[in-house]
Amino acid sequence: MVERVIATDEALALIAQLQAEHSEIMFHQSGGCCDNSAANCYLPTDLTIGPYDIKLGEVGGVPFFIGKLQYEYWKHTQLILDVIEGHGGTFSLEGSTGKAFHTRSRLLTDQEWQLIESQVLKDLS
């Protein structure tokens, strides 16, 4: 199975810090600012996940969602959640830490994409 979203060690450490402070958290990949590179971290009560959001997977045990239109743009990639120094200028929970989540990506190989497509077809049947 190909993981659609993974995290660097630095991102996993920041996730653990935020979980210790807030308990339950979630991610939603931005689709409207920051060149679409900001993965925003929220309390589950701060953002409503709707029918146009897709759960890509989990990072550090935390669900990671992306809007359907943004997914269509990035569906051939694996998202890599990372951390940069500074403030991301978002409403994301890590704003006061002096760090910001940042999404990088890599293209999936043809073999990885075929595995994902076959899994999606299997899930639909």
C-alpha positions in Angstrom: 0.0 0.0 0.0 1.3 3.4 -0.9 0.8 6.1 1.7 -0.7 9.2 0.2 0.6 11.5 3.0 3.7 11.1 5.1 5.6 13.3 7.6 9.2 14.2 8.4 10.6 13.6 11.9 10.3 17.3 12.5 6.7 17.3 11.6 6.0 14.3 13.7 7.6 16.0 16.7 5.5 19.1 16.3 2.4 17.0 15.9 3.2 15.2 19.2 3.7 18.6 20.8 0.3 19.9 19.6 -1.4 16.6 20.6 0.0 17.0 24.1 -1.4 20.5 24.3 -4.8 20.0 22.5 -5.4 16.2 22.5 -7.4 15.6 19.3 -6.3 17.5 16.2 -6.6 17.2 12.4 -5.1 18.5 9.2 -6.6 20.1 6.1 -4.5 20.9 3.1 -5.0 24.4 2.0 -6.4 25.1 -1.4 -6.6 28.9 -1.4 -3.5 30.5 -0.1 0.3 30.1 0.4 0.7 28.6 -3.1 -1.3 25.7 -1.7 1.6 24.7 0.4 0.1 25.2 3.9 -1.2 22.2 5.7 -3.4 23.7 8.4 -3.8 22.0 11.8 -7.1 22.4 13.6 -9.1 21.2 16.5 -11.9 19.0 15.0 -14.5 21.5 16.3 -12.8 24.3 14.3 -13.4 23.0 10.8 -16.3 21.1 9.3 -15.2 18.3 7.0 -17.7 18.1 4.2 -18.6 15.9 1.2 -16.0 17.7 -1.0 -13.1 16.8 1.4 -11.1 13.6 0.9 -9.2 11.8 3.7 -5.7 11.1 2.4 -4.5 9.2 5.4 -3.0 9.9 8.8 0.3 11.4 10.0 1.3 10.8 13.5 -2.1 9.3 14.1 -3.8 12.5 13.0 -6.3 12.5 10.1 -5.2 14.5 7.0 -7.8 15.8 4.7 -7.7 17.7 1.3 -10.4 19.4 -0.7 -11.6 17.5 -3.7 -10.5 20.2 -6.2 -7.0 20.4 -4.6 -6.8 16.6 -4.7 -7.5 16.5 -8.4 -4.5 18.8 -8.8 -2.2 16.7 -6.6 -3.6 13.2 -7.0 -0.4 11.9 -8.7 1.8 12.9 -5.8 2.6 11.8 -2.3 2.3 14.7 0.1 5.2 15.1 2.6 4.3 17.1 5.7 7.4 19.1 6.9 8.1 22.0 9.2 9.8 25.3 8.5 10.9 28.1 10.8 8.7 31.1 11.0 5.0 31.8 11.0 2.8 30.5 8.2 0.3 33.4 8.4 -2.6 31.0 8.9 -5.0 30.0 11.6 -3.2 26.7 12.1 -2.6 25.6 15.7 1.2 25.7 15.5 1.2 29.5 14.9 2.5 30.3 18.3 5.4 27.9 18.2 7.6 29.9 15.7 7.3 27.0 13.3 4.9 26.3 10.5 3.7 23.1 8.7 4.7 23.1 5.0 3.7 20.5 2.4 6.1 19.2 -0.1 5.3 16.6 -2.7 6.9 14.0 -4.9 5.4 12.4 -8.1 4.2 8.9 -7.6 5.8 6.3 -9.8 3.7 4.6 -12.5 3.7 1.4 -10.3 2.6 3.3 -7.2 -0.2 5.1 -9.2 -1.5 1.7 -10.5 -1.6 0.4 -7.0 -3.6 3.4 -5.8 -6.0 3.1 -8.7 -6.6 -0.6 -8.1 -7.2 0.0 -4.4 -9.7 2.8 -5.2 -11.6 0.4 -7.6 -11.5 -2.3 -5.0 -13.0 0.1 -2.4 -15.8 1.1 -4.8 -16.8 -2.5 -5.5 
